[in-house]
Amino acid sequence: MGMVSRGADLEFVSQYPAESEVLFGPLSGVEVQQTRVDGTVVVVEVALSVNMVSLTIEQVVGKMQGSHQQLVHLLHD
């Protein structure tokens, strides 16, 4: 697991002390590899990936704003 796919441990601020919580960054992908039942616990094994080529939300919004501004200028002309 590389630094890009490593999540932030939030167990110390969890509302439920018996549960572990991890926060993953934007554009993180989770692919279920396997599931099993261990006693009364459902265990889900996953593979993580990060899409480094997709636009961020800010980039998408900026691109849309630019398109709208171009349309307004076109209509004005």
C-alpha positions as YAML, in Angstrom:
chain: A
units: angstrom
residues:
- id: 1
  name: MET
  ca: [0.00, 0.00, 0.00]
- id: 2
  name: GLY
  ca: [1.52, 3.30, -1.06]
- id: 3
  name: MET
  ca: [1.08, 6.73, 0.51]
- id: 4
  name: VAL
  ca: [-1.56, 7.67, -2.07]
- id: 5
  name: SER
  ca: [-3.89, 4.82, -1.13]
- id: 6
  name: ARG
  ca: [-3.39, 5.03, 2.64]
- id: 7
  name: GLY
  ca: [-6.34, 6.42, 4.59]
- id: 8
  name: ALA
  ca: [-6.35, 8.58, 7.70]
- id: 9
  name: ASP
  ca: [-7.10, 6.71, 10.93]
- id: 10
  name: LEU
  ca: [-10.11, 8.32, 12.65]
- id: 11
  name: GLU
  ca: [-10.53, 5.72, 15.38]
- id: 12
  name: PHE
  ca: [-9.56, 8.26, 18.06]
- id: 13
  name: VAL
  ca: [-12.57, 10.48, 17.21]
- id: 14
  name: SER
  ca: [-15.06, 7.69, 16.51]
- id: 15
  name: GLN
  ca: [-18.48, 7.89, 18.11]
- id: 16
  name: TYR
  ca: [-18.35, 4.10, 18.43]
- id: 17
  name: PRO
  ca: [-15.20, 3.02, 20.33]
- id: 18
  name: ALA
  ca: [-15.55, -0.62, 19.26]
- id: 19
  name: GLU
  ca: [-15.34, 0.34, 15.56]
- id: 20
  name: SER
  ca: [-12.34, 1.36, 13.52]
- id: 21
  name: GLU
  ca: [-12.85, 4.21, 11.07]
- id: 22
  name: VAL
  ca: [-10.64, 5.28, 8.20]
- id: 23
  name: LEU
  ca: [-11.09, 8.32, 5.96]
- id: 24
  name: PHE
  ca: [-10.00, 8.10, 2.33]
- id: 25
  name: GLY
  ca: [-9.39, 11.06, 0.07]
- id: 26
  name: PRO
  ca: [-11.44, 12.21, -2.90]
- id: 27
  name: LEU
  ca: [-11.32, 10.05, -6.04]
- id: 28
  name: SER
  ca: [-10.59, 6.92, -3.99]
- id: 29
  name: GLY
  ca: [-11.96, 3.72, -5.44]
- id: 30
  name: VAL
  ca: [-12.91, 0.68, -3.38]
- id: 31
  name: GLU
  ca: [-13.26, -2.70, -5.11]
- id: 32
  name: VAL
  ca: [-14.66, -5.62, -3.11]
- id: 33
  name: GLN
  ca: [-12.31, -8.59, -3.45]
- id: 34
  name: GLN
  ca: [-13.90, -11.08, -1.07]
- id: 35
  name: THR
  ca: [-16.50, -11.34, 1.69]
- id: 36
  name: ARG
  ca: [-16.82, -13.81, 4.54]
- id: 37
  name: VAL
  ca: [-18.55, -14.19, 7.90]
- id: 38
  name: ASP
  ca: [-16.27, -14.50, 10.93]
- id: 39
  name: GLY
  ca: [-18.53, -15.38, 13.85]
- id: 40
  name: THR
  ca: [-21.01, -12.49, 14.02]
- id: 41
  name: VAL
  ca: [-18.86, -10.13, 11.92]
- id: 42
  name: VAL
  ca: [-19.08, -9.67, 8.16]
- id: 43
  name: VAL
  ca: [-15.54, -9.19, 6.81]
- id: 44
  name: VAL
  ca: [-15.20, -7.40, 3.48]
- id: 45
  name: GLU
  ca: [-11.74, -7.45, 1.88]
- id: 46
  name: VAL
  ca: [-11.22, -4.57, -0.54]
- id: 47
  name: ALA
  ca: [-8.60, -3.20, -2.90]
- id: 48
  name: LEU
  ca: [-8.09, 0.55, -2.94]
- id: 49
  name: SER
  ca: [-7.12, 2.73, -5.87]
- id: 50
  name: VAL
  ca: [-6.92, 6.44, -6.56]
- id: 51
  name: ASN
  ca: [-7.83, 7.98, -9.90]
- id: 52
  name: MET
  ca: [-5.14, 10.62, -10.39]
- id: 53
  name: VAL
  ca: [-6.35, 11.70, -13.85]
- id: 54
  name: SER
  ca: [-9.96, 12.63, -13.07]
- id: 55
  name: LEU
  ca: [-10.79, 16.26, -12.52]
- id: 56
  name: THR
  ca: [-11.48, 17.46, -9.00]
- id: 57
  name: ILE
  ca: [-14.84, 19.05, -8.16]
- id: 58
  name: GLU
  ca: [-13.21, 22.49, -8.21]
- id: 59
  name: GLN
  ca: [-11.79, 21.84, -11.68]
- id: 60
  name: VAL
  ca: [-15.15, 20.64, -13.01]
- id: 61
  name: VAL
  ca: [-16.93, 23.71, -11.60]
- id: 62
  name: GLY
  ca: [-14.24, 26.01, -13.04]
- id: 63
  name: LYS
  ca: [-14.58, 24.36, -16.44]
- id: 64
  name: MET
  ca: [-18.37, 24.79, -16.36]
- id: 65
  name: GLN
  ca: [-18.04, 28.45, -15.35]
- id: 66
  name: GLY
  ca: [-15.63, 29.04, -18.22]
- id: 67
  name: SER
  ca: [-18.07, 27.41, -20.67]
- id: 68
  name: HIS
  ca: [-20.95, 29.52, -19.40]
- id: 69
  name: GLN
  ca: [-18.90, 32.70, -19.65]
- id: 70
  name: GLN
  ca: [-17.95, 31.85, -23.24]
- id: 71
  name: LEU
  ca: [-21.63, 31.26, -24.05]
- id: 72
  name: VAL
  ca: [-22.62, 34.63, -22.56]
- id: 73
  name: HIS
  ca: [-19.90, 36.39, -24.59]
- id: 74
  name: LEU
  ca: [-21.02, 34.55, -27.73]
- id: 75
  name: LEU
  ca: [-24.64, 35.57, -27.22]
- id: 76
  name: HIS
  ca: [-23.61, 39.13, -26.44]
- id: 77
  name: ASP
  ca: [-21.57, 39.41, -29.65]
...
